[in-house]
């Protein structure tokens, strides 16, 4: 009986040892597989340095080194125009004139050149213009300025209302235009609804000429676009009183006078005109 018990005991130990061996071999295989996957992932994901904000940066604030830090980031996911080194953002020397904040940067957000000015430049309107663009100011009131709900950073469509050939007409002049200032403020964080008197937009030099002529010859109105709106009509939109009311414009038919031909006969001092058929 003792011999049987000993055999069973030894057999159980053998099975347990074999199971432990299989588990260890499987674990080693999984470890090797994980190392292989990690090595492959390390080769595939290329990283680069980016600069993040430590604290919230607000419009007009002077940017200092203590406001930012550097981290590694997947290269393919780095936003366009993002700063990739502290030297690029703050300059190589401590006496480099500081940049100013143009748009709010939240903690942990990547800092790009769209958010800050150039070295030594203040947060004015000129520093917000893209290369080749111009700032143009449009006069508005409570009706034409969306009742005071416009803010810097919003996008609008521009409409012109005036007279064309003696008839009132409204036309869509521009779509998806960026607002860079309201009155004398370019601060996007000014969430106080106010009835603006002027709105400054960013447009090309050619559009400046168009808007100047439109403002001098009629009235410009702004229509606020949604934050996610990307649709561009790309075609002329024109509304008259007739089209608004669904009326058909009466066609003016010009009466054409019947052509008449005459022969002129002179008898001494008397001149006589006789109507004859036209050839």
C-alpha positions in Angstrom: 0.0 0.0 0.0 2.8 2.3 0.8 4.5 1.5 -2.4 1.3 2.5 -4.4 1.0 5.7 -2.4 4.7 6.6 -3.2 4.2 5.9 -6.9 1.1 8.0 -7.0 2.9 10.8 -5.2 5.9 10.7 -7.5 3.6 10.6 -10.5 1.8 13.7 -9.3 5.1 15.5 -8.7 6.2 14.7 -12.2 2.9 16.0 -13.8 3.2 19.2 -11.7 6.8 19.7 -12.8 6.0 19.1 -16.4 3.1 21.6 -16.2 5.4 24.2 -14.6 7.9 23.6 -17.4 5.3 24.1 -20.1 4.0 27.3 -18.4 7.6 28.7 -18.1 8.3 28.0 -21.7 5.1 29.7 -22.8 5.9 32.7 -20.6 9.3 33.0 -22.2 7.8 32.8 -25.6 5.4 35.6 -24.8 8.2 37.7 -23.4 10.2 37.2 -26.6 7.2 38.1 -28.7 6.6 41.3 -26.6 10.3 42.3 -27.0 10.0 41.8 -30.7 6.8 43.9 -31.0 8.3 46.7 -28.8 11.4 46.8 -31.0 9.3 46.9 -34.1 7.1 49.7 -32.7 10.2 51.6 -31.7 11.5 51.5 -35.2 8.1 52.4 -36.8 7.2 55.4 -34.5 9.7 58.2 -35.1 9.5 61.0 -32.5 10.6 64.6 -32.3 10.7 67.3 -29.6 7.8 69.7 -29.2 7.2 72.6 -26.8 4.2 72.5 -24.5 2.8 75.2 -22.2 3.2 74.7 -18.4 0.4 77.1 -17.5 -2.4 78.8 -19.4 -1.0 81.6 -21.6 -3.3 84.5 -22.3 -3.4 87.2 -25.0 -0.8 89.9 -24.6 1.2 87.9 -22.0 5.0 88.0 -22.3 6.4 84.5 -22.9 9.2 83.2 -20.7 11.1 80.0 -20.5 9.4 79.0 -17.2 6.1 79.0 -19.1 7.1 76.0 -21.3 8.7 72.6 -21.3 10.0 70.2 -24.0 8.7 66.6 -24.6 9.0 63.9 -27.2 6.1 63.5 -29.5 5.3 61.2 -32.6 6.7 63.1 -35.5 3.7 62.3 -37.8 1.3 63.9 -35.2 3.2 67.2 -34.7 1.0 70.1 -35.8 2.2 72.4 -38.6 4.4 75.3 -37.5 4.9 73.8 -34.0 8.0 74.8 -32.1 10.4 71.8 -31.8 13.1 73.3 -29.4 13.4 75.8 -26.6 16.0 77.7 -28.6 13.7 78.0 -31.5 10.9 79.5 -29.3 13.0 81.6 -27.0 16.2 82.3 -29.0 19.8 81.2 -28.4 20.6 83.8 -25.8 19.0 85.2 -22.6 19.0 88.7 -24.0 16.8 87.8 -27.0 13.6 90.0 -27.0 10.7 87.9 -25.7 7.7 86.9 -27.7 4.1 87.8 -26.8 1.0 85.5 -26.7 -1.5 86.1 -29.6 -4.0 83.4 -28.8 -4.8 81.5 -25.6 -2.7 78.4 -25.0 -4.0 75.9 -22.5 -1.7 73.9 -20.1 -0.2 70.9 -22.0 -1.0 72.4 -25.4 1.6 72.5 -28.2 2.9 76.0 -28.8 3.0 77.0 -32.5 3.9 80.2 -34.3 0.3 81.0 -34.8 -0.1 81.4 -31.1 2.8 83.8 -30.4 4.5 86.9 -32.1 8.0 87.2 -33.5 10.8 88.2 -31.2 10.3 91.6 -29.5 6.9 92.1 -31.2 3.8 93.1 -29.2 0.4 91.4 -29.6 -0.9 93.9 -32.1 -3.0 93.4 -35.3 0.1 93.5 -37.6 1.6 90.5 -35.8 -1.6 88.4 -36.5 -1.5 88.9 -40.3 -0.3 86.0 -42.4 2.2 86.7 -45.1 0.7 88.6 -48.1 -2.5 89.4 -46.3 -3.9 92.8 -45.3 -6.2 94.1 -42.5 -9.4 95.9 -43.6 -11.9 97.5 -41.3 -15.6 97.2 -41.9 -18.1 99.6 -40.3 -20.9 97.7 -38.5 -23.8 98.3 -36.1 -26.2 96.1 -34.1 -27.9 94.8 -37.3 -24.9 94.4 -39.6 -22.6 93.1 -36.9 -24.6 90.1 -35.6 -25.9 92.0 -32.6 -22.5 92.2 -30.9 -21.7 88.5 -30.8 -18.7 88.6 -33.0 -15.2 88.0 -31.5 -11.7 87.9 -32.8 -11.0 84.5 -34.3 -14.6 84.1 -35.7 -15.2 83.6 -39.4 -17.8 85.4 -41.3 -19.4 85.9 -44.8 -19.6 89.4 -46.1 -22.7 90.7 -48.0 -23.1 94.0 -49.8 -26.5 95.8 -50.1 -27.0 98.7 -52.5 -28.5 99.7 -55.8 -27.9 98.3 -59.2 -29.5 99.9 -62.2 -31.9 101.7 -59.9 -33.0 98.6 -58.1 -32.1 97.4 -54.5 -29.9 94.3 -54.5 -27.9 92.2 -52.0 -24.8 90.2 -53.1 -22.5 87.8 -51.3 -19.0 89.2 -51.7 -16.7 87.0 -49.6 -17.0 83.7 -47.7 -15.0 82.4 -44.7 -13.2 85.6 -43.8 -11.2 85.7 -40.5 -11.9 88.4 -38.0 -8.7 89.6 -36.3 -10.1 92.5 -34.2 -13.3 94.0 -32.9 -13.1 97.8 -32.5 -9.6 98.3 -31.0 -9.4 94.8 -29.4 -7.7 91.7 -30.9 -8.2 89.6 -27.7 -10.0 86.3 -28.5 -10.7 85.8 -24.8 -12.8 88.9 -24.4 -16.1 87.1 -24.0 -18.1 90.3 -23.3 -20.8 90.7 -25.9 -20.6 94.4 -27.1 -22.1 96.2 -30.0 -19.1 96.8 -32.2 -18.6 99.8 -34.4 -15.9 98.3 -36.5 -14.7 94.8 -37.4 -11.2 94.2 -38.8 -10.8 91.3 -41.1 -7.9 89.6 -42.8 -8.1 89.6 -46.7 -5.9 89.8 -49.8 -4.9 93.2 -51.3 -7.4 92.6 -54.2 -10.2 92.0 -51.8 -9.3 95.2 -49.9 -10.1 97.1 -53.1 -13.3 95.3 -53.6 -14.5 95.9 -50.0 -13.5 99.5 -50.1 -15.6 100.1 -53.2 -18.5 98.1 -51.7 -18.4 100.1 -48.4 -18.3 103.4 -50.3 -21.2 102.5 -52.6 -23.5 100.6 -50.2 -23.7 98.8 -46.9 -21.7 95.8 -45.8 -23.3 93.1 -43.5 -21.6 90.2 -41.8 -23.0 86.7 -41.3 -21.3 84.6 -38.6 -20.2 81.1 -39.7 -20.4 78.0 -37.4 -17.2 76.9 -35.7 -17.2 73.6 -37.7 -18.6 75.1 -40.9 -16.3 74.3 -43.9 -18.8 74.6 -46.8 -17.9 77.2 -49.5 -20.5 78.1 -52.1 -18.0 79.4 -54.5 -20.6 81.1 -56.7 -22.2 84.5 -56.9 -25.3 84.8 -54.7 -27.6 87.8 -55.6 -31.0 88.6 -54.2 -33.3 91.4 -55.5 -36.8 92.4 -54.4 -38.3 90.5 -57.3 -36.4 87.2 -56.5 -37.1 87.6 -52.7 -40.9 88.0 -53.3 -41.0 85.5 -56.1 -42.1 88.1 -58.7 -41.1 87.9 -62.3 -39.4 90.8 -63.8 -41.4 92.4 -66.5 -39.6 92.4 -69.8 -39.5 95.7 -71.6 -40.3 95.3 -75.2 -38.9 98.1 -77.3 -41.2 99.2 -80.2 -39.3 99.3 -83.5 -40.5 102.0 -85.9 -41.3 100.9 -89.4 -38.7 102.0 -91.8 -39.9 104.5 -94.4 -38.2 105.6 -97.6 -38.7 108.8 -99.5 -37.8 110.4 -102.9 -36.9 114.0 -102.9 -38.1 116.1 -105.9 -36.8 119.7 -106.4 -38.8 122.0 -108.6 -37.2 125.4 -108.8 -37.3 126.6 -105.1 -39.9 124.0 -104.0 -38.7 120.7 -102.4 -41.2 117.8 -102.3 -40.7 114.4 -100.5 -42.7 111.5 -101.9 -42.9 108.2 -99.9 -41.9 105.1 -101.9 -41.5 101.4 -101.1 -38.2 100.6 -99.4 -35.8 98.3 -101.4 
